[in-house]
Amino acid sequence: MTLSIVSPNASCSAILSSFASLLNLPVSVAEGAVPTPQLLAAVSSLSGKTDTVSIAGWSPVLSHLCSLTSTPALLPSNAAEAAAADGFVSSFSNSLSPLLPLDTLPAYHASVVSELLGSLQSHLGARTYLADARGSYADVFAVLSLHQVSLKGADLAKAGENVRRFYNTVAPLLKVPVIEEKEKEEKPAKGAAKGGAPAAAGGSAAPLAEDSPLRSSNAILASLAAQKMPHSVLSHAAAFTSDELNAAAPGLSHTKNLFLKDKKHGYFMVTALHDSDTNAKIMTKAMGLTGANPRMGSEDDLLKLLGAKKGMLGPMCVSCDAESKVRFVLDSRLLDCATVYSHPSDNTLSVGMSPEHVKQFVEATGHEVAVVDFPLKGEAAAAPAKGAEKGKGGKAAKEAPKKKQTKDGETLLKLQYKKMSEFHDWYSDVITLSEMISYYDISGCYILRPWSYKIWDSIQNWFNGKLEPMGVENAYFPLFVSKSRLEKEKDHVEGFAPEVAWVTKSGDGDLVEHIAIRPTSETIMYPAFKDWIRSHRDLPLKLNQWSNVVRWEFKNPTPFLRSREFLWQEGHTAHESYEDADKMVMEALELYRGVYEDLLAIPVVRGYKTEKERFAGGYMTTTCEAYIPASGRAIQGATSHNLGQNFGKMFDINFQDKDGKTAIPWQTSWGITTRTIGVMVMVHGDDTGLVLPPKVAPLQVVIVDVVSKKMGKDVIQPYCREVEANLKAAGIRVKYDDRLIYTSGWKYNHWEQKGVPIRVEVGPRDVESKQCRVCVRHDGEKYDFPVADLGPELVRKLEDIQQKMFLKIKKERDEHLITVTEWKDFTPNLEKGNLILTPWCGGDNQEWEEWVKDKSKEEALAGATEEATCATSVAGKTLCIPFEQPDLPEGTKCFASGLPAKCWVLWGRSY
């Protein structure tokens, strides 16, 4: 971009000249007798245009951006113009303040950039013009950039760097060229040997001295020297990420290195250019690995196989993998670099080598190098050209990567993955971009943001309303339990032992007795039950608590589904008889059916767990089992347990019955967790984002206005507020999104992504016609409706949406519910993602239940292996013995053992 500026005075000229120099922009500044500066922006290099946009002053720019009627200037010549300009500046303040200065740019979340882009889009409206319909986003950047240094007392050096970093952050998202730093001539450091590392300009890196003991003590550096492999070494501050490395040694081709593990295909190490999109799906597709879903490998495996700690991995670390257990993958983009830099198992050092020498080193260790075409972040992966043939290099000719396009008004934070083809990545994308969770720095722990917690609130409120008529009271018990108390019930603790988190220290001292953090509350509550229950008059005792639980899962943690800390409801009751306890179990299970079917619009199968799957230490377990069509897996929704008298015996709970005899109460426990939210997301969500059932949606209706020159906000906003008030009066959870910094198109996409059931659109024609447009999220229906009767209409429509969502999922579930009577049909139906109902020989033959699990896994893997801690095994397992049993003809045999069948059992793959 070239700027030719006519400035009103010498002071402005000095500011503009200095700033342009800091941005490395060619500029010509001259003084002239003009009331406001004249900006001549040749934008051909940025927008592909050949003409020159001429703006006589910045007033036309501002008029287009914020519909001002006055003629302010960003470099004002008088107080009146300065005051008018403030209107424009303040409209951007909320978005710009966190971005400028960008002192913590590497840690920025994309949501911050989205806020800015939404602000820009709001001012640009439906088009991307600024002046005379010939400008571009580049003009906005020019105005904002120049304004940064027009402020009195601005730090020019800091402002220049801030804006350059701002350009480089936002420009890729808008697909405009990035402003590059001036190339600095690299000269060998004084005393450095020929071929040594260049000093990195602007960072802390410096060439490692030739006589440094690290050259011999570091095994990789010593190996490179022994092989006389050409290389250079930089020393710098510890850099755990590629961003930190770029800060320490800017301007170089740094690598990022990933250690991955797939349950079927084993371990992978990926070495890629720091700005490549290293989506594992791209890798597995390019390598022809079917059914692969690589995850980040554990730090223990990383150290064991590659001899590196987290943040210290580099390609040369494969030399530690003597058995070649790790597949090596190289980014093809690195092959175009003269020198690439990576850690030699020490993140205070970086080794510079040519890509060919990197390949040569890796191949010398006995590893094959798989070259994969990873695209630049923000670009689509390259695809084989139609009719392309493989050449001598063994690689098919590729089409040039195509940039991802966005529709006008669409948020640039749209989902990047498809639900049916990339389910795991889609799920992670949905729950973060819809603002349900944020990740935390302890693995397996997550922040529940207001959007998801309000859903949990809805479940709590509904549930508490059902508990009171049942005589169940809320209470709260401590988070901690002593080791002796936890281990009092042997069978019970064995079920949780691998997942218990322990407190072993207090300050600097060790605790005499270790304290467990609540994995469940039986052993916390029941000593109190012993004190409270003396007579049959004290029964039934019915308590419930809402609390958090910690189970230190070692399987792959997944937000809502499998986390180390989660929220739940747990009920605990004590009764005089088995019959009373059994009735309580079924009443609790009916509540859970209501949560899933009535609130979340998810059908469930109710039934008994087999003896092998029942609650540890319990007498009988009932369950609600849901089904996820997109993954073909079942998921345990909630459980209700008859604990029998086992815990009463363990904790010496007894009472005097009506005949004066000492008796032990029958107890129950039952619980449901925030897993419900994850199930809801997986079942109803689509490729746009969340789809929320109206009964739990934090907002049931959102109102979005469409302001235009024909009808401004002064007319349309009061109309929308009146609609909002009427809907609130009808009992609807509604919000009027009156934010001015976003366009209506941006708002449409934002609220669709968050899953709001109904969007009400109001434009000038709607105001004139006293109507609005109703847009339904779950099926895309749109229709116009008079606002006078809108409240009753939307109440009816929300009920209709709830019912239709339930019936849609029930139909999908039922289509995947298959009856199988012979073993040969079992695994093939598992592979199709079906739930399978089979005749079963009963709980007296638990060994056959284990046989089915092992045999189905063996057949599904077909010789491949599955890690022991895999959270989503390919094995089939019993889900429940359904309450609703089909007829079982006399003489029916168990499908697995061939023994006489006693009942029907539901099987499936499960989370």
Secondary structure, DSSP 8 states (H G I E B T S, - for coil): -EEEEEESSHHHHHHHHHHHHHTT--EEEEE-S-SS-EEEEE-HHHHS--S-EEESSSHHHHHHHH--SS---SS-SSHHHHHHHHHHHHHHHHHHTTTSS-TTGGG--HHHHHHHHHHHHHHHTTS---STT---HHHHHHHHHHHHHHSTT--HHHHHHHHHHHHHHHHHHHT------------B-TT--TT--B--TTSS-EE--TT-THHHHSHHHHHHHHTT---EEEE-S---SHHHHHHHSTTS-BEEEEEEEETTTEEEEEEEETTB---HHHHHHHTT-TT---EE--HHHHHHHH---TT---GGGGGG-TT--EEEEEEGGGGG-S-EEE-SS-TTEEEEE-HHHHHHHHHHTT--EEEE---BTTB----B-TT--B-TTS-B-B----B----TT--TT---S-TTTSHHHHHHHHHHHTTSEEE-SSTT-EEE-HHHHHHHHHHHHHHHHHHGGGT-EE----SEEEHHHHTTSHHHHHHHGGG-EEEEEETTEEEEEEEEE-S-SHHHHHHHHHHH--BGGG--EEEEEEEEEE----S--BTTTB-SEEEEEEEEEEESSHHHHHHHHHHHHHHHHIIIIIIS----EEEE--TTTS-TT-SEEEEEEEEETTTTEEEEEEEEEEEETHHHHHTT--EE-TTS-EE--EEEEEEEETHHHHHHHHHH-BTTB----TTT-S-SEEEEE---SSS-HHHHHHHHHHHHHHHHHTT--EEEE--SSS-HHHHHHHHHHTT-SEEEEE-HHHHHHTEEEEEETTT--EEEEEGGGHHHHHHHHHHHHHHHHHHHHHHHHHHTEEE--SGGGHHHHHHTT-EEEEEE--GGGHHHHHHHHHHHHHHHHTT----TT-SS-SS-EEEEEESS-----TT-B-TTT-SB--EEEEEE-B-
